[in-house]
Amino acid sequence: MPYIAVALSLAFWGYIWTRIFEKVGYTRWWGLVMLVPVLNLVALVVFAFSVWPIEAELRRLRN
């Protein structure tokens, strides 16, 4: 029974992360990276300090 709860929790958080990455213009695969320990910390650093695709598109449209 606990394995079902863990699997459902991972599926839920995977879905949440894929939606977040999709909304900012990244591919959904980044959301699955967030489920991998240690690699998720690297992904958060990349996510925090890079120019988001949605920001780049907004800059292009304003110019």
C-alpha positions as CSV (number, residue, x, y, z in Angstrom):
1,M,0.0,0.0,0.0
2,P,2.7,2.6,0.8
3,Y,4.2,1.9,-2.7
4,I,1.0,3.1,-4.3
5,A,1.1,6.3,-2.3
6,V,4.7,6.9,-3.3
7,A,3.9,6.3,-7.0
8,L,0.9,8.6,-6.9
9,S,2.9,11.3,-5.1
10,L,5.7,11.0,-7.7
11,A,3.2,11.2,-10.5
12,F,1.5,14.2,-9.0
13,W,4.8,16.1,-8.5
14,G,6.0,15.1,-11.9
15,Y,2.9,16.5,-13.4
16,I,3.2,19.8,-11.4
17,W,6.8,20.3,-12.5
18,T,6.1,19.5,-16.1
19,R,3.3,22.1,-16.1
20,I,5.6,24.7,-14.6
21,F,8.4,24.1,-17.1
22,E,5.9,24.1,-20.0
23,K,4.4,27.5,-18.9
24,V,7.8,29.2,-19.0
25,G,8.7,27.8,-22.4
26,Y,10.9,24.8,-21.6
27,T,10.2,21.3,-22.7
28,R,8.2,19.0,-20.4
29,W,11.2,16.7,-19.9
30,W,12.7,19.2,-17.5
31,G,9.8,18.3,-15.2
32,L,10.9,14.7,-15.0
33,V,14.4,15.8,-14.2
34,M,13.0,17.3,-11.0
35,L,12.2,13.8,-9.8
36,V,15.8,12.7,-9.8
37,P,17.7,13.5,-6.6
38,V,20.7,15.8,-6.9
39,L,20.0,16.4,-10.6
40,N,16.9,18.4,-9.5
41,L,19.2,20.8,-7.7
42,V,21.2,21.4,-10.8
43,A,18.0,21.9,-12.8
44,L,16.8,24.5,-10.3
45,V,20.1,26.4,-10.6
46,V,19.8,26.3,-14.4
47,F,16.1,27.3,-14.2
48,A,16.8,30.2,-11.8
49,F,19.8,31.8,-13.6
50,S,19.1,31.2,-17.3
51,V,16.9,33.4,-19.6
52,W,13.6,31.7,-19.9
53,P,12.3,31.1,-23.4
54,I,9.2,33.1,-22.6
55,E,11.4,36.0,-21.6
56,A,13.4,35.9,-24.8
57,E,10.2,35.8,-26.9
58,L,8.8,38.8,-24.9
59,R,12.1,40.8,-25.6
60,R,11.9,40.0,-29.3
61,L,8.3,41.1,-29.5
62,R,9.0,44.4,-27.7
63,N,11.9,45.3,-30.1
